[in-house]
């Protein structure tokens, strides 16, 4: 007997679900969200920070890969202080 199974979500949609779900939590539970982000007192603060950093790095690459239908890798970028301490800039890491 043939069973009809729904297709699995694609990688971009899985990665998109993470920041979307977190943004909904932040919107409807702002006090709990702020408390969860406190890396000094929350057991999930560091995990949330890392997950959001990974999503920010992964999403553009996955979207480009899906659109171009070709593996695409953007250079890794990190925030650094510019010569003017008031300015933050992206620096490409090698």
C-alpha positions, 0 to 999 in steps of 0.5 A, spaced: 500 500 500 502 506 498 503 512 503 502 519 501 507 523 505 508 530 505 515 533 502 520 535 507 521 542 508 527 545 504 533 547 508 532 555 507 525 554 510 528 550 516 533 555 517 527 561 516 523 558 521 528 559 527 528 566 526 521 567 525 519 563 531 524 567 535 521 573 533 514 571 534 516 569 541 519 576 542 513 580 539 508 576 544 513 575 550 517 581 550 519 580 558 521 573 557 525 574 551 529 579 554 530 575 560 532 569 555 537 573 552 541 575 558 547 571 557 549 572 565 543 569 568 539 565 562 541 558 561 539 559 554 542 566 552 548 563 549 544 558 545 540 563 543 545 568 541 549 562 537 543 560 533 541 567 531 548 568 529 548 561 525 541 563 522 544 570 520 550 567 516 546 561 513 540 564 510 543 568 505 547 562 502 541 558 502 537 562 499 542 564 493 544 556 493 536 555 492 535 561 487 542 560 483 541 552 483 548 552 485 552 551 491 554 558 493 559 560 499 559 567 501 565 570 505 565 569 513 564 576 516 564 578 523 563 585 526 569 589 528 570 596 530 573 601 525 578 606 526 573 611 529 570 607 535 563 609 534 563 605 527 562 598 527 564 595 520 564 588 517 570 585 516 571 579 512 575 573 515 580 569 511 
